[in-house]
């Protein structure tokens, strides 16, 4: 019974490996469609972005100063000179606070990962993990304060406009991701 189960498992694994290898050769020959390649690149990019984030909440919170800078002179947003001056101060404080914490977060994260790979027990890493969580929480609070302070400067109409733009941007990203997933599954008409 065990031999039969082992043989069946081995056969299934072999089929998976052959299929993956054939798919890889197809892609190397340029026959898998751009969707599959894009998906792989996008996955790596998103993973790298999350790994480089110093925040406790990796996504979901708006990066207000980034959004504002991209739309600084948008006539629909209509920022006044006074608002721009105040928002620049907030940006400087936010970026300074995050950039002060980021190197420490990244170094500690790498240290924990390497120690785990080297066989360090979880109990021995507890203090470092708690320190990492504390630093990420501090960076997240900088971001939350930025959001609060920026919202206090913007009018309700300006804030609503920014949130509409953010929603549209996120929907566009979602559609792009869905299209890549569809293509990766071979359903987008690739060769």
C-alpha positions as a LaTeX table, in Angstrom:
\begin{tabular}{lrrr}
\hline
Residue & $x$ (\AA) & $y$ (\AA) & $z$ (\AA) \\
\hline
Unk1 & 0.00 & 0.00 & 0.00 \\
Unk2 & 2.78 & 2.44 & 0.95 \\
Unk3 & 4.78 & 1.49 & $-2.15$ \\
Unk4 & 1.71 & 2.09 & $-4.32$ \\
Unk5 & 1.08 & 5.48 & $-2.69$ \\
Unk6 & 4.73 & 6.48 & $-3.05$ \\
Unk7 & 4.76 & 5.39 & $-6.69$ \\
Unk8 & 1.56 & 7.31 & $-7.41$ \\
Unk9 & 2.93 & 10.43 & $-5.70$ \\
Unk10 & 6.20 & 10.13 & $-7.59$ \\
Unk11 & 4.35 & 9.76 & $-10.88$ \\
Unk12 & 2.20 & 12.82 & $-10.16$ \\
Unk13 & 5.27 & 14.86 & $-9.22$ \\
Unk14 & 7.04 & 13.76 & $-12.41$ \\
Unk15 & 4.04 & 14.84 & $-14.51$ \\
Unk16 & 4.00 & 18.23 & $-12.80$ \\
Unk17 & 7.71 & 18.72 & $-13.39$ \\
Unk18 & 7.49 & 17.69 & $-17.05$ \\
Unk19 & 4.54 & 20.04 & $-17.58$ \\
Unk20 & 6.35 & 22.91 & $-15.86$ \\
Unk21 & 9.50 & 22.23 & $-17.87$ \\
Unk22 & 7.54 & 22.12 & $-21.13$ \\
Unk23 & 5.78 & 25.36 & $-20.22$ \\
Unk24 & 9.15 & 26.93 & $-19.40$ \\
Unk25 & 10.56 & 25.88 & $-22.78$ \\
Unk26 & 7.47 & 27.28 & $-24.49$ \\
Unk27 & 8.01 & 30.61 & $-22.73$ \\
Unk28 & 11.71 & 30.60 & $-23.54$ \\
Unk29 & 10.74 & 30.17 & $-27.18$ \\
Unk30 & 8.40 & 33.15 & $-26.88$ \\
Unk31 & 5.21 & 31.10 & $-27.22$ \\
Unk32 & 3.55 & 31.65 & $-23.86$ \\
Unk33 & 2.28 & 35.13 & $-24.45$ \\
Unk34 & 3.39 & 38.30 & $-22.75$ \\
Unk35 & 0.81 & 37.82 & $-20.00$ \\
Unk36 & 2.66 & 35.00 & $-18.30$ \\
Unk37 & 5.96 & 36.87 & $-18.40$ \\
Unk38 & 4.31 & 40.07 & $-17.17$ \\
Unk39 & 2.66 & 38.20 & $-14.33$ \\
Unk40 & 5.99 & 36.83 & $-13.19$ \\
Unk41 & 7.59 & 40.29 & $-13.37$ \\
Unk42 & 4.63 & 41.92 & $-11.60$ \\
Unk43 & 4.73 & 39.31 & $-8.83$ \\
Unk44 & 8.43 & 39.95 & $-8.26$ \\
Unk45 & 7.89 & 43.71 & $-8.31$ \\
Unk46 & 5.01 & 43.53 & $-5.81$ \\
Unk47 & 7.00 & 41.21 & $-3.54$ \\
Unk48 & 10.00 & 43.53 & $-3.68$ \\
Unk49 & 7.78 & 46.54 & $-2.96$ \\
Unk50 & 6.32 & 44.85 & 0.12 \\
Unk51 & 9.78 & 43.81 & 1.29 \\
Unk52 & 10.99 & 47.41 & 0.96 \\
Unk53 & 8.04 & 48.88 & 2.82 \\
Unk54 & 8.83 & 50.09 & 6.33 \\
Unk55 & 5.13 & 50.17 & 7.25 \\
Unk56 & 3.19 & 47.76 & 9.43 \\
Unk57 & 0.25 & 48.09 & 7.02 \\
Unk58 & 1.87 & 47.31 & 3.66 \\
Unk59 & $-0.99$ & 48.47 & 1.43 \\
Unk60 & $-4.42$ & 49.97 & 1.75 \\
Unk61 & $-3.50$ & 53.33 & 3.25 \\
Unk62 & $-3.09$ & 56.17 & 0.77 \\
Unk63 & 0.32 & 57.74 & 0.34 \\
Unk64 & $-1.08$ & 61.24 & 0.53 \\
Unk65 & 2.01 & 63.30 & $-0.18$ \\
Unk66 & 2.81 & 61.14 & $-3.21$ \\
Unk67 & $-0.72$ & 61.53 & $-4.55$ \\
Unk68 & $-0.65$ & 65.26 & $-3.94$ \\
Unk69 & 2.70 & 65.74 & $-5.63$ \\
Unk70 & 1.49 & 63.86 & $-8.72$ \\
Unk71 & $-1.55$ & 66.14 & $-8.90$ \\
Unk72 & 0.08 & 69.31 & $-7.59$ \\
Unk73 & $-0.99$ & 71.53 & $-10.48$ \\
Unk74 & $-4.21$ & 69.72 & $-11.41$ \\
Unk75 & $-6.81$ & 72.45 & $-12.02$ \\
Unk76 & $-9.57$ & 70.18 & $-10.70$ \\
Unk77 & $-7.72$ & 69.77 & $-7.41$ \\
Unk78 & $-7.09$ & 73.53 & $-7.34$ \\
Unk79 & $-4.59$ & 73.73 & $-4.48$ \\
Unk80 & $-3.97$ & 77.28 & $-3.27$ \\
Unk81 & $-0.46$ & 78.63 & $-2.68$ \\
Unk82 & $-1.12$ & 78.54 & 1.08 \\
Unk83 & $-2.24$ & 74.91 & 0.93 \\
Unk84 & 0.84 & 73.99 & $-1.11$ \\
Unk85 & 3.14 & 75.61 & 1.46 \\
Unk86 & 1.50 & 73.70 & 4.32 \\
Unk87 & 1.45 & 70.42 & 2.38 \\
Unk88 & 5.16 & 70.76 & 1.57 \\
Unk89 & 5.91 & 71.03 & 5.30 \\
Unk90 & 3.88 & 67.88 & 5.95 \\
Unk91 & 5.68 & 66.07 & 3.11 \\
Unk92 & 9.06 & 67.04 & 4.49 \\
Unk93 & 8.13 & 65.85 & 8.00 \\
Unk94 & 6.60 & 62.62 & 6.69 \\
Unk95 & 9.45 & 61.73 & 4.37 \\
Unk96 & 11.99 & 62.61 & 7.06 \\
Unk97 & 10.24 & 60.44 & 9.64 \\
Unk98 & 9.87 & 57.46 & 7.34 \\
Unk99 & 13.37 & 57.69 & 5.88 \\
Unk100 & 14.82 & 57.81 & 9.40 \\
Unk101 & 13.08 & 54.53 & 10.28 \\
Unk102 & 13.40 & 52.67 & 6.97 \\
Unk103 & 17.12 & 51.70 & 7.15 \\
Unk104 & 16.66 & 50.28 & 10.63 \\
Unk105 & 13.52 & 48.37 & 9.59 \\
Unk106 & 15.23 & 46.92 & 6.52 \\
Unk107 & 18.38 & 45.91 & 8.40 \\
Unk108 & 16.43 & 44.27 & 11.22 \\
Unk109 & 14.17 & 42.45 & 8.75 \\
Unk110 & 17.20 & 41.07 & 6.89 \\
Unk111 & 18.84 & 40.08 & 10.15 \\
Unk112 & 15.75 & 38.14 & 11.29 \\
Unk113 & 15.39 & 36.40 & 7.92 \\
Unk114 & 19.06 & 35.40 & 7.84 \\
Unk115 & 19.02 & 34.20 & 11.46 \\
Unk116 & 15.95 & 32.07 & 10.70 \\
Unk117 & 17.66 & 30.59 & 7.63 \\
Unk118 & 20.73 & 29.87 & 9.76 \\
Unk119 & 18.61 & 27.87 & 12.20 \\
Unk120 & 18.09 & 30.35 & 15.03 \\
Unk121 & 15.07 & 29.30 & 17.07 \\
Unk122 & 11.93 & 31.46 & 17.07 \\
Unk123 & 12.18 & 32.08 & 20.82 \\
Unk124 & 15.62 & 33.60 & 20.32 \\
Unk125 & 14.29 & 35.96 & 17.64 \\
Unk126 & 11.27 & 37.15 & 19.63 \\
Unk127 & 12.87 & 40.38 & 20.90 \\
Unk128 & 14.02 & 41.33 & 17.40 \\
Unk129 & 10.60 & 40.61 & 15.93 \\
Unk130 & 8.98 & 42.77 & 18.60 \\
Unk131 & 11.46 & 45.58 & 17.85 \\
Unk132 & 10.69 & 45.25 & 14.12 \\
Unk133 & 6.96 & 45.42 & 14.80 \\
Unk134 & 7.50 & 48.51 & 16.96 \\
Unk135 & 9.51 & 50.27 & 14.23 \\
Unk136 & 6.95 & 49.37 & 11.55 \\
Unk137 & 4.16 & 50.63 & 13.83 \\
Unk138 & 6.06 & 53.90 & 14.32 \\
Unk139 & 6.45 & 54.33 & 10.53 \\
Unk140 & 2.74 & 53.58 & 10.08 \\
Unk141 & 1.86 & 56.25 & 12.64 \\
Unk142 & 3.97 & 58.75 & 10.65 \\
Unk143 & 1.89 & 57.82 & 7.60 \\
Unk144 & $-1.41$ & 58.09 & 9.49 \\
Unk145 & $-0.42$ & 61.50 & 10.87 \\
Unk146 & 0.41 & 62.61 & 7.33 \\
Unk147 & $-3.07$ & 61.57 & 6.20 \\
Unk148 & $-4.74$ & 63.38 & 9.11 \\
Unk149 & $-2.66$ & 66.54 & 8.67 \\
Unk150 & $-3.17$ & 66.62 & 4.90 \\
Unk151 & $-6.92$ & 66.09 & 5.23 \\
Unk152 & $-7.06$ & 69.04 & 7.65 \\
Unk153 & $-5.57$ & 71.31 & 4.97 \\
Unk154 & $-7.71$ & 70.12 & 2.06 \\
Unk155 & $-11.31$ & 71.07 & 1.50 \\
Unk156 & $-13.88$ & 68.27 & 1.48 \\
Unk157 & $-14.19$ & 68.61 & $-2.31$ \\
Unk158 & $-10.40$ & 68.37 & $-2.77$ \\
Unk159 & $-10.21$ & 65.33 & $-0.52$ \\
Unk160 & $-13.13$ & 63.65 & $-2.30$ \\
Unk161 & $-11.48$ & 64.33 & $-5.68$ \\
Unk162 & $-8.22$ & 62.73 & $-4.53$ \\
Unk163 & $-10.08$ & 59.68 & $-3.21$ \\
Unk164 & $-11.94$ & 59.33 & $-6.53$ \\
Unk165 & $-8.61$ & 59.46 & $-8.38$ \\
Unk166 & $-7.14$ & 56.88 & $-6.01$ \\
Unk167 & $-10.13$ & 54.59 & $-6.49$ \\
Unk168 & $-9.85$ & 54.89 & $-10.28$ \\
Unk169 & $-6.12$ & 54.16 & $-10.08$ \\
Unk170 & $-6.71$ & 51.08 & $-7.90$ \\
Unk171 & $-9.46$ & 49.81 & $-10.23$ \\
Unk172 & $-7.10$ & 50.20 & $-13.18$ \\
Unk173 & $-4.45$ & 48.21 & $-11.34$ \\
Unk174 & $-6.99$ & 45.50 & $-10.54$ \\
Unk175 & $-8.13$ & 45.25 & $-14.17$ \\
Unk176 & $-4.53$ & 45.01 & $-15.32$ \\
Unk177 & $-3.84$ & 42.25 & $-12.80$ \\
Unk178 & $-6.98$ & 40.35 & $-13.86$ \\
Unk179 & $-5.95$ & 40.61 & $-17.51$ \\
Unk180 & $-2.47$ & 39.27 & $-16.71$ \\
Unk181 & $-3.97$ & 36.38 & $-14.75$ \\
Unk182 & $-6.31$ & 35.62 & $-17.64$ \\
Unk183 & $-3.38$ & 35.64 & $-20.08$ \\
Unk184 & $-1.28$ & 33.49 & $-17.79$ \\
Unk185 & $-4.08$ & 30.93 & $-17.89$ \\
Unk186 & $-3.89$ & 31.01 & $-21.70$ \\
Unk187 & $-7.25$ & 32.71 & $-22.21$ \\
Unk188 & $-6.21$ & 35.96 & $-23.86$ \\
Unk189 & $-5.43$ & 34.76 & $-27.36$ \\
Unk190 & $-1.67$ & 34.34 & $-27.00$ \\
Unk191 & 0.13 & 32.00 & $-29.41$ \\
\hline
\end{tabular}
